[in-house]
Amino acid sequence: MVFRLAFILLSVLVFCSSLQAAEMKKVVFIRYRIAPTYFATVIKGVKERMLKRGYVEGENITYVDVLTSTADRSSVPEVLAAVAEHKDSADMFITCGWVSMYAREKLKESATPQLFVPVLRSVALKMLPSVTEAPKTNLSGIYLMYPPEKILRLARLLLPEMNHYAYVFDSRIPADIIFKAAYEGLALADRHGVDILYIDLAQGLDTVLQELKNKHVEAYGGIVGVFKQREGLAVSGLPVITSLALDIGREEIGDYVRTSNVVAGLFNSFGYCGRQAAEMTADIFDGKQTIEETIPHPSRQTAFVNLAAAGRLQLSVPFAALEAVDIVVR
């Protein structure tokens, strides 16, 4: 009788362990090294919101975090290796930034869901035909709103007499190249009378600084390359009107740009993207919708003007520019 009772208890324990293992979800993050925190706010946002949705790390969900060694294409083999290692065991891949495109090449052949969290809207449209309809495939996510038209509109408001704006990019960085295409595709009316010049950081910083001077550039902006070379480019003394693609909180914008040459720009919260991705993931795990039904979401866009930088650069900020933004940094 004792042996029979022990056998029953053992069977129950084995069954419960098997049930727990079967219910354990596995989420794999793949992110690259974009300063200042390498998409750490995305991961924090995902984990905090998943916890609120009932997914407790170590109990019914486990996370794998893959951080590449560089921010450029040399890390592509690491991305592909991570996908190969986990694609048959993961319940969800959350890929941050341009690495999403390379992960996609492998994951589109599988049934494993993938969320891009976040990518530029132009990058999302490289992977999906639309960001406003159900994807009907195992890919969805959160995209960033940095419309080049709005950046140029801000530039025109701040510098009414401006003629030359430079999109400064690094041809070795995929996100920079894709966003360059978005500028090149602007209709004439969306350029607001501004002549857009394209200057490649791959030429070397000294060459770029000389081009900014020789081509009579009055303001510039970019995405990743400009941020990486922000200190060297500041020597130009030119105002920066740009996309601020950083994983900082909305409340941190002022502290971050106050002492820089960034006079104005557009910002999207990466933490917000992480929280939205968690809602998508939890809905999929809970059976409320499939990845194929999950329509991509835009991030929350914030426009800002930095009066502190404008003052240092002796720029007079028109009231119309202040009316056009969400945050004024003093």
SEFIVEX-420766 format. One record per residue (C-alpha): y, x, z; residue in one letter. Coordinates in steps of 0.2 Angstrom, whole numbers, padded with zeros to 4 digits, always signed. Each point is the difference from the previous one (the first is absolute). Layout:
residues N
YXZa;...
END
This chain:
residues 330
+0000+0000+0000m;+0012+0014+0005v;-0004+0009-0017f;+0003-0016-0010r;+0017-0003+0009l;+0005+0019-0004a;-0006-0002-0018f;+0011-0016-0001i;+0015+0008+0007l;-0002+0015-0011l;-0001-0011-0015s;+0016-0009+0005v;+0009+0016+0002l;-0006+0007-0017v;+0005-0017-0008f;+0017+0001+0008c;+0003+0018-0005s;-0005-0004-0018s;+0012-0015+0000l;+0014+0011+0007q;-0004+0013-0013a;+0000-0014-0014a;+0017-0007+0006e;+0008+0017+0001m;+0014+0002-0013k;+0005+0017-0007k;+0017+0003-0007v;+0004+0017-0009v;+0018+0006-0001f;+0005+0013-0014i;+0017+0006+0002r;+0010+0016-0006y;+0013+0011+0008r;+0016-0008-0002i;+0013+0004+0014a;+0003-0004+0013p;-0016-0007+0007t;-0012-0002-0016y;-0001-0019+0001f;-0004+0000+0018a;+0010-0016+0002t;-0011-0009-0012v;-0015+0005+0010i;+0008-0005+0016k;+0006-0017-0008g;-0018-0004-0006v;-0009+0004+0016k;+0013-0009+0011e;-0001-0016-0010r;-0019+0001-0003m;-0002+0001+0019l;+0011-0016+0001k;-0012-0008-0012r;-0015+0004+0011g;-0006+0016-0008y;-0002+0013+0015v;-0003+0018-0005e;-0017+0006+0005g;-0006-0018+0003e;+0000-0009-0016n;+0010+0012-0011i;+0001+0018-0004t;+0013+0011-0009y;-0002+0015-0011v;+0016+0010-0003d;+0001+0011-0015v;+0016+0011-0001l;+0001+0011-0016t;+0006+0018+0002s;+0015-0001-0012t;+0012-0013-0007a;-0004+0003-0019d;-0014-0001-0012r;-0009+0015+0007s;-0007-0012+0013s;-0008-0012-0013v;-0017+0008+0003p;+0001-0004+0018e;+0004-0018-0004v;-0015-0002-0011l;-0011+0009+0012a;+0005-0013+0014a;-0003-0014-0011v;-0017+0006-0005a;-0005+0003+0018e;+0005-0017+0006h;+0000-0013-0014k;-0017-0006+0004d;+0002-0002+0019s;+0019-0005+0001a;+0005-0019+0001d;+0018+0005-0005m;+0010+0014-0007f;+0018+0001+0004i;+0008+0013-0011t;+0018+0006+0002c;+0012+0005-0014g;-0005+0008-0016w;-0018+0005+0006v;-0003-0019-0003s;-0001+0003-0019m;-0013+0013+0001y;-0011-0009+0013a;+0001-0015-0011r;-0009+0009-0014e;-0015+0001+0011k;+0001-0016+0010l;+0003-0012-0015k;-0019+0004-0004e;-0005-0007+0017s;+0001-0016+0010a;+0010+0008+0014t;+0017-0007+0003p;+0015+0011-0002q;+0018-0003+0006l;+0014+0012-0005f;+0012+0001+0015v;+0013+0003-0006p;+0003+0006-0018v;+0015-0002-0011l;+0000-0016-0010r;+0000+0010-0016s;-0016+0009+0007v;-0008-0017+0004a;+0003-0006-0017l;-0010+0015-0007k;-0015-0007+0009m;+0002-0018-0001l;+0007-0011-0014p;+0011-0010+0012s;+0006+0001+0018v;+0004-0019+0001t;-0017-0007-0004e;-0018+0001+0007a;-0007+0016-0005p;-0018-0006-0004k;-0006+0017+0004t;-0004+0010+0015n;+0018+0007+0002l;+0016-0006+0008s;+0013+0006+0012g;+0018+0002+0005i;+0013+0007-0013y;+0017+0008+0004l;+0016-0008-0007m;+0012+0014-0006y;+0008-0008-0016p;+0009+0014-0010p;+0012-0014-0006e;+0005-0003+0019k;+0002+0019+0003i;+0012+0002-0015l;+0009-0016+0006r;+0003+0008+0017l;+0005+0016-0009a;+0013-0010-0010r;+0007-0009+0015l;+0002+0016+0010l;+0007+0011-0015l;+0009-0013-0012p;+0005+0015-0011e;-0017+0008-0001m;-0007+0005-0017n;-0015+0011+0003h;-0015-0004+0012y;-0015+0012+0001a;-0017-0006+0004y;-0007+0016+0007v;-0019+0001+0000f;-0015+0012+0001d;-0011-0001-0015s;-0015+0006+0011r;+0001-0016+0011i;-0008-0016-0008p;+0012-0012+0010a;+0015+0009-0007d;-0006-0001-0018i;-0004-0018+0001i;+0017-0005+0008f;+0008+0010-0014k;-0008-0012-0012a;+0008-0014+0009a;+0017+0008-0002y;-0003+0003-0018e;-0005-0018-0003g;+0016-0007+0007l;+0009-0012-0012a;+0018+0006-0004l;+0008-0014+0010a;-0011+0006+0015d;+0008+0017-0001r;+0017-0006+0005h;+0009+0011-0012g;-0008+0016+0008v;-0007+0014-0010d;-0017+0005+0008i;-0005+0018-0001l;-0017+0007+0004y;-0002+0016+0009i;-0017+0008+0004d;-0002+0009+0016l;-0015+0009-0008a;+0013+0011-0008q;+0005+0008+0017g;+0013-0005+0012l;+0013+0012-0007d;-0002-0007-0017t;+0002-0018+0006v;+0016+0004+0010l;+0007+0008-0016q;-0004-0015-0010e;+0008-0012+0012l;+0016+0010-0001k;-0001+0003-0019n;-0003-0018-0004k;+0014-0006+0011h;-0012-0011+0011v;+0009-0010+0012e;-0014-0007+0011a;-0019+0002-0001y;-0016-0007+0008g;-0019+0000-0002g;-0016-0004+0010i;-0012+0014+0006v;+0007+0016-0008g;+0018-0003+0005v;-0006-0003+0018f;-0010+0016+0001k;+0014+0010-0007q;+0014-0009+0009r;+0007+0015+0010e;+0001+0011-0016g;+0008-0014-0010l;+0013-0004+0013a;+0008+0017-0005v;+0007-0010-0015s;+0011-0010+0011g;-0003-0015-0010l;-0003-0018+0007p;-0018-0006+0000v;-0003-0018-0004i;-0019-0002+0000t;-0016-0008+0005s;-0004+0005+0017l;-0019+0000+0000a;-0004+0005+0018l;-0012-0006+0013d;+0013-0003+0014i;+0006-0016+0008g;+0014-0010-0006r;+0009+0003+0016e;-0001+0019-0003e;+0009+0000-0017i;+0017+0004+0008g;-0006+0015+0010d;-0009+0007-0015y;+0014-0001-0013v;+0015+0002+0011r;+0001+0019-0002t;-0006+0000-0018s;+0008-0002-0017n;-0008-0016-0003v;+0014-0012-0002v;-0010-0016-0004a;-0017-0005-0005g;-0015-0012+0001l;-0013+0001+0013f;-0017-0009+0003n;-0009+0000+0017s;-0017+0008-0001f;-0005-0007+0017g;+0004-0017-0007y;-0012+0004-0015c;-0014+0005+0012g;+0002-0017+0010r;-0001-0010-0016q;-0015+0010-0006a;-0009-0004+0017a;+0003-0019-0003e;-0007+0002-0017m;-0015+0010+0006t;-0003-0012+0015a;+0000-0015-0012d;-0013+0008-0011i;-0011+0005+0014f;+0002-0017+0008d;-0006-0008-0017g;+0017-0009-0002k;+0002+0007-0017q;-0007+0014-0011t;+0008+0015-0006i;+0000-0008-0018e;+0011-0014+0007e;+0012+0011+0010t;+0016+0001-0009i;+0010+0016+0003p;+0015-0001+0011h;+0017+0008-0002p;+0007+0011+0015s;+0016-0005+0009r;+0014+0008-0008q;+0016+0006+0009t;+0016+0007-0008a;+0011+0011+0010f;+0017+0010-0001v;+0003+0015+0010n;+0019+0001+0004l;-0003+0016+0010a;-0005+0009-0016a;+0013-0008-0010a;+0013+0006+0011g;-0006+0018+0000r;-0001-0001-0019l;+0018-0008-0001q;-0006-0016-0008l;+0009-0016+0002s;-0013-0014+0002v;+0006-0016-0007p;-0002-0016+0010f;-0011-0007-0014a;-0013+0014+0003a;+0000-0005+0019l;-0003-0018-0005e;-0015+0005-0011a;-0011+0008+0013v;-0010-0004+0016d;+0005+0015+0011i;+0016+0010+0002v;-0003+0017+0008v;+0016+0006+0009r;
END
